[in-house]
Amino acid sequence: MSKLPSVSSDKIVKSLLNVGFNYASIKGKGSHTALLREGLHGEKFLVIIPKRNPIPKGTLISIIKQSGYSRDEFITLLE
């Protein structure tokens, strides 16, 4: 298992948009961004990202779970 990087919310949003996420119609509330993607079998993945630099480790773990990617896949997306 790879070590979690220190990463900003802007980098996470940019990386997720590059792999098929789109801005959710709710757009996020206040200082949060909401992204949505549909999986291969119709499942929906809604990711809520607070605008922070850097994102706290616990929050990053939650974002990874919400995205539907494994920890290592997600870290690869950020590179």
DSSP file (Angstrom, degrees, kcal/mol; ACC not computed):
  #  RESIDUE AA STRUCTURE BP1 BP2  ACC     N-H-->O    O-->H-N    N-H-->O    O-->H-N    TCO  KAPPA ALPHA  PHI   PSI    X-CA   Y-CA   Z-CA
    1    1 A M              0   0    0      0, 0.0     2,-0.1     0, 0.0     0, 0.0   0.000 360.0 360.0 360.0 131.0    0.0    0.0    0.0
    2    2 A S        -     0   0    0      1,-0.1     2,-0.2     3,-0.0    73,-0.0  -0.403 360.0-104.5 -79.0 152.6    1.4    3.4   -1.0
    3    3 A K        -     0   0    0     -2,-0.1    -1,-0.1     1,-0.1     0, 0.0  -0.535  41.0-108.1 -73.2 140.4    1.9    6.3    1.3
    4    4 A L        -     0   0    0     -2,-0.2     2,-0.1     1,-0.1    -1,-0.1  -0.522  34.3-133.1 -71.6 131.9   -0.7    9.0    0.8
    5    5 A P        -     0   0    0      0, 0.0     2,-0.7     0, 0.0    -1,-0.1  -0.400  18.8-108.8 -79.9 161.2    0.7   12.2   -0.8
    6    6 A S        +     0   0    0     -2,-0.1     2,-0.3    48,-0.1    47,-0.0  -0.835  55.3 168.2 -86.4 119.6    0.1   15.7    0.4
    7    7 A V        -     0   0    0     -2,-0.7    48,-3.0    48,-0.4     2,-0.2  -0.962  32.2-124.6-141.5 150.2   -2.2   17.1   -2.2
    8    8 A S     >  -     0   0    0     -2,-0.3     4,-1.7    46,-0.2    45,-0.2  -0.516  27.8-116.5 -90.8 161.7   -4.4   20.2   -2.8
    9    9 A S  H  > S+     0   0    0     43,-2.4     4,-2.7     1,-0.2     5,-0.2   0.859 114.4  59.5 -64.2 -35.2   -8.1   20.1   -3.6
   10   10 A D  H  > S+     0   0    0     42,-0.3     4,-2.4     1,-0.2    -1,-0.2   0.900 105.2  48.4 -61.2 -40.8   -7.4   21.7   -7.0
   11   11 A K  H  > S+     0   0    0      2,-0.2     4,-2.4     1,-0.2    -1,-0.2   0.890 111.6  49.7 -67.0 -39.3   -5.1   18.8   -8.0
   12   12 A I  H  X S+     0   0    0     -4,-1.7     4,-2.6     2,-0.2     5,-0.2   0.940 112.1  47.7 -64.1 -47.1   -7.7   16.3   -6.9
   13   13 A V  H  X S+     0   0    0     -4,-2.7     4,-2.4     1,-0.2    -2,-0.2   0.934 113.2  48.1 -59.9 -47.3  -10.5   18.0   -8.9
   14   14 A K  H  X S+     0   0    0     -4,-2.4     4,-1.6    -5,-0.2    -1,-0.2   0.914 112.8  48.3 -60.9 -44.2   -8.3   18.3  -12.0
   15   15 A S  H  X S+     0   0    0     -4,-2.4     4,-0.7     1,-0.2    -1,-0.2   0.909 112.7  47.3 -64.3 -43.3   -7.2   14.6  -11.8
   16   16 A L  H ><>S+     0   0    0     -4,-2.6     5,-2.3     1,-0.2     3,-0.6   0.870 109.1  53.5 -68.9 -36.2  -10.8   13.4  -11.4
   17   17 A L  H ><5S+     0   0    0     -4,-2.4     3,-1.1     1,-0.2    -1,-0.2   0.862 105.1  56.7 -63.7 -34.0  -12.1   15.5  -14.2
   18   18 A N  H 3<5S+     0   0    0     -4,-1.6    -1,-0.2     1,-0.2    -2,-0.2   0.717 106.5  49.6 -69.7 -21.1   -9.4   14.0  -16.4
   19   19 A V  T <<5S-     0   0    0     -4,-0.7    -1,-0.2    -3,-0.6    -2,-0.2   0.187 132.9 -76.9-107.6  17.3  -10.7   10.4  -15.7
   20   20 A G  T < 5S+     0   0    0     -3,-1.1    18,-0.3     1,-0.4    -3,-0.2   0.428  84.1 133.2 111.5  -2.1  -14.3   11.0  -16.5
   21   21 A F      < -     0   0    0     -5,-2.3    -1,-0.4    -6,-0.1     2,-0.3  -0.522  34.3-164.3 -75.7 151.2  -15.8   12.8  -13.5
   22   22 A N  E     -A   36   0A   0     14,-2.6    14,-3.2    -2,-0.2     2,-0.2  -0.898  33.9 -85.2-128.1 160.8  -18.0   15.8  -14.2
   23   23 A Y  E     -A   35   0A   0     -2,-0.3    12,-0.3    12,-0.2     2,-0.1  -0.492  50.7-121.4 -64.5 132.9  -19.3   18.6  -12.0
   24   24 A A    >   -     0   0    0     10,-2.4     3,-1.5    -2,-0.2    10,-0.2  -0.399  17.6-115.6 -74.3 153.8  -22.4   17.5  -10.2
   25   25 A S  T 3  S+     0   0    0      1,-0.3    -1,-0.1     2,-0.1    -2,-0.1   0.764 117.2  59.2 -63.7 -23.8  -25.6   19.4  -10.7
   26   26 A I  T 3  S-     0   0    0      1,-0.1    -1,-0.3     3,-0.0    -3,-0.0   0.706  91.1-156.2 -77.2 -17.8  -25.6   20.4   -7.0
   27   27 A K    <   -     0   0    0     -3,-1.5     7,-0.2     7,-0.2    -2,-0.1   0.371  44.5 -83.0  64.0  -3.3  -22.1   22.0   -7.6
   28   28 A G        -     0   0    0      5,-0.2     2,-0.5     3,-0.1     5,-0.1  -0.034  49.4 -88.6  88.0 160.4  -21.1   21.7   -3.9
   29   29 A K  S >  S-     0   0    0      4,-0.1     3,-0.6    -2,-0.0     2,-0.4  -0.932  74.0 -47.2-115.7 125.3  -22.0   23.9   -1.1
   30   30 A G  T 3  S+     0   0    0     -2,-0.5     0, 0.0     1,-0.2     0, 0.0  -0.374 132.3   7.6  61.3-112.6  -19.9   26.9   -0.2
   31   31 A S  T 3  S+     0   0    0     -2,-0.4    20,-3.0     2,-0.0     2,-0.3  -0.008 114.6  90.3 -96.2  30.3  -16.2   25.9   -0.1
   32   32 A H  E <   - B   0  50A   0     -3,-0.6     2,-0.4    18,-0.3    16,-0.0  -0.919  60.3-147.7-124.4 151.6  -16.8   22.4   -1.5
   33   33 A T  E     - B   0  49A   0     16,-2.7    16,-3.2    -2,-0.3     2,-0.5  -0.964  11.0-152.5-116.5 135.6  -16.8   21.0   -5.0
   34   34 A A  E     - B   0  48A   0     -2,-0.4   -10,-2.4    -7,-0.2     2,-0.3  -0.936  13.6-176.3-111.1 126.9  -19.1   18.0   -6.0
   35   35 A L  E     -AB  23  47A   0     12,-2.7    12,-2.9    -2,-0.5     2,-0.4  -0.923   3.1-167.3-121.7 148.6  -18.0   15.7   -8.8
   36   36 A L  E     +AB  22  46A   0    -14,-3.2   -14,-2.6    -2,-0.3     2,-0.3  -0.989   9.8 172.1-137.8 140.8  -20.0   12.8  -10.2
   37   37 A R  E     - B   0  45A   0      8,-1.6     8,-2.9    -2,-0.4     2,-0.5  -0.988  26.5-129.7-143.4 154.7  -19.3    9.9  -12.5
   38   38 A E  E     - B   0  44A   0     -2,-0.3     6,-0.2   -18,-0.3     5,-0.1  -0.887  25.9-136.5-104.4 133.4  -21.3    6.9  -13.6
   39   39 A G    >   -     0   0    0      4,-4.0     3,-1.4    -2,-0.5    -1,-0.0  -0.120  32.0 -92.1 -78.9 179.5  -19.6    3.4  -13.4
   40   40 A L  T 3  S+     0   0    0      1,-0.3    -1,-0.1     2,-0.1    -2,-0.0   0.775 125.6  43.5 -64.6 -28.8  -19.6    0.6  -15.9
   41   41 A H  T 3  S-     0   0    0      2,-0.1    -1,-0.3     0, 0.0     3,-0.1   0.093 126.7 -91.7-107.6  21.6  -22.7   -1.0  -14.3
   42   42 A G  S <  S+     0   0    0     -3,-1.4    -2,-0.1     1,-0.3     2,-0.1   0.394  79.4 141.4  88.1  -3.8  -24.7    2.2  -13.8
   43   43 A E        -     0   0    0     -5,-0.1    -4,-4.0     1,-0.1     2,-0.4  -0.408  44.3-135.1 -70.5 150.7  -23.5    2.9  -10.3
   44   44 A K  E     -B   38   0A   0     -6,-0.2     2,-0.6    -3,-0.1    -6,-0.2  -0.892  10.7-158.2-112.9 138.5  -22.9    6.5   -9.4
   45   45 A F  E     -B   37   0A   0     -8,-2.9    -8,-1.6    -2,-0.4     2,-0.5  -0.955   8.3-171.7-117.7 113.0  -19.9    7.9   -7.6
   46   46 A L  E     -B   36   0A   0     -2,-0.6     2,-0.5   -10,-0.2   -10,-0.2  -0.922   4.4-169.5-106.7 122.3  -20.4   11.3   -5.9
   47   47 A V  E     -B   35   0A   0    -12,-2.9   -12,-2.7    -2,-0.5     2,-0.5  -0.953   7.3-160.4-116.5 126.7  -17.2   12.9   -4.5
   48   48 A I  E     -B   34   0A   0     -2,-0.5   -14,-0.2   -14,-0.2    18,-0.1  -0.933  11.5-171.6-107.3 122.8  -17.3   15.9   -2.3
   49   49 A I  E     -B   33   0A   0    -16,-3.2   -16,-2.7    -2,-0.5     2,-0.2  -0.955  13.8-143.7-121.0 117.4  -14.0   17.8   -2.1
   50   50 A P  E     -B   32   0A   0      0, 0.0     2,-1.2     0, 0.0   -18,-0.3  -0.509  29.6-110.1 -74.4 147.4  -13.4   20.7    0.4
   51   51 A K        +     0   0    0    -20,-3.0     2,-0.3    -2,-0.2   -43,-0.0  -0.674  66.8 134.6 -81.6 101.1  -11.3   23.5   -0.9
   52   52 A R        -     0   0    0     -2,-1.2   -43,-2.4     4,-0.0     3,-0.3  -0.968  52.2-124.2-144.0 155.1   -8.1   23.0    1.2
   53   53 A N  S    S+     0   0    0      1,-0.5   -45,-0.2    -2,-0.3     2,-0.1  -0.838 102.5  14.8-144.4 107.8   -4.4   23.0    0.6
   54   54 A P  S    S-     0   0    0      0, 0.0    -1,-0.5     0, 0.0   -46,-0.2   0.627  91.9-131.8 -85.4 165.2   -3.3   20.4    1.6
   55   55 A I        -     0   0    0    -48,-3.0   -48,-0.4    -3,-0.3     5,-0.1  -0.617  33.5-108.0 -72.9 131.9   -6.3   18.1    2.1
   56   56 A P     >  -     0   0    0      0, 0.0     4,-2.4     0, 0.0     3,-0.2  -0.307  26.5-116.3 -60.7 148.3   -6.1   16.4    5.5
   57   57 A K  H  > S+     0   0    0      1,-0.2     4,-2.2     2,-0.2     5,-0.2   0.879 114.0  50.7 -56.4 -44.0   -5.2   12.7    5.4
   58   58 A G  H  > S+     0   0    0      1,-0.2     4,-1.7     2,-0.2    -1,-0.2   0.882 111.4  48.4 -63.1 -38.6   -8.5   11.5    6.8
   59   59 A T  H  > S+     0   0    0     -3,-0.2     4,-2.3     2,-0.2    -1,-0.2   0.887 109.0  53.6 -67.8 -39.6  -10.4   13.6    4.3
   60   60 A L  H  X S+     0   0    0     -4,-2.4     4,-2.3     1,-0.2    -2,-0.2   0.896 106.4  52.4 -62.7 -40.2   -8.3   12.2    1.5
   61   61 A I  H  X S+     0   0    0     -4,-2.2     4,-2.1     1,-0.2    -1,-0.2   0.906 110.0  49.0 -61.5 -41.6   -9.1    8.7    2.5
   62   62 A S  H  X S+     0   0    0     -4,-1.7     4,-2.4     2,-0.2    -2,-0.2   0.897 109.6  51.5 -64.5 -40.6  -12.8    9.5    2.4
   63   63 A I  H  X S+     0   0    0     -4,-2.3     4,-1.8     2,-0.2    -2,-0.2   0.904 108.6  51.8 -62.8 -41.7  -12.4   11.1   -1.1
   64   64 A I  H  X>S+     0   0    0     -4,-2.3     5,-0.8     1,-0.2     4,-0.8   0.929 111.1  47.3 -61.1 -45.5  -10.7    7.9   -2.3
   65   65 A K  H ><5S+     0   0    0     -4,-2.1     3,-0.7     1,-0.2    -2,-0.2   0.904 111.5  50.7 -62.2 -42.2  -13.5    5.7   -1.0
   66   66 A Q  H 3<5S+     0   0    0     -4,-2.4    -1,-0.2     1,-0.2    -2,-0.2   0.823 104.1  59.8 -64.8 -31.3  -16.2    8.0   -2.6
   67   67 A S  H 3<5S-     0   0    0     -4,-1.8    -1,-0.2    -5,-0.2    -2,-0.2   0.723 103.4-127.4 -73.3 -21.8  -14.4    7.9   -5.9
   68   68 A G  T <<5S+     0   0    0     -4,-0.8     2,-0.2    -3,-0.7    -3,-0.1   0.476  70.2 118.9  86.9   1.7  -14.7    4.1   -6.3
   69   69 A Y      < -     0   0    0     -5,-0.8    -1,-0.3     1,-0.1    -2,-0.1  -0.648  67.9-110.6 -96.6 156.4  -11.0    3.7   -6.9
   70   70 A S     >  -     0   0    0     -2,-0.2     4,-2.6    -3,-0.1     5,-0.2  -0.374  35.9-104.4 -75.5 166.2   -8.5    1.8   -4.8
   71   71 A R  H  > S+     0   0    0      1,-0.2     4,-2.2     2,-0.2     5,-0.2   0.920 122.2  45.8 -58.1 -46.3   -5.9    3.7   -2.9
   72   72 A D  H  > S+     0   0    0      2,-0.2     4,-1.9     1,-0.2    -1,-0.2   0.883 112.1  51.1 -68.1 -38.5   -3.1    2.8   -5.3
   73   73 A E  H  > S+     0   0    0      2,-0.2     4,-1.9     1,-0.2    -1,-0.2   0.919 110.9  49.1 -61.7 -43.4   -5.3    3.6   -8.4
   74   74 A F  H  X S+     0   0    0     -4,-2.6     4,-1.4     1,-0.2    -2,-0.2   0.917 109.1  50.9 -65.0 -43.5   -6.1    7.0   -6.9
   75   75 A I  H  X S+     0   0    0     -4,-2.2     4,-0.6     1,-0.2    -1,-0.2   0.880 108.8  53.1 -62.5 -36.9   -2.5    7.8   -6.1
   76   76 A T  H >< S+     0   0    0     -4,-1.9     3,-0.9     1,-0.2    -1,-0.2   0.882 104.2  56.4 -64.3 -37.7   -1.6    6.9   -9.7
   77   77 A L  H 3< S+     0   0    0     -4,-1.9    -1,-0.2     1,-0.2    -2,-0.2   0.845 103.6  54.6 -61.0 -33.7   -4.3    9.3  -11.0
   78   78 A L  H 3<        0   0    0     -4,-1.4    -1,-0.2     1,-0.2    -2,-0.2   0.662 360.0 360.0 -76.5 -16.1   -2.7   12.1   -9.0
   79   79 A E    <<        0   0    0     -3,-0.9    -1,-0.2    -4,-0.6    -2,-0.2   0.481 360.0 360.0 -81.3 360.0    0.7   11.6  -10.7
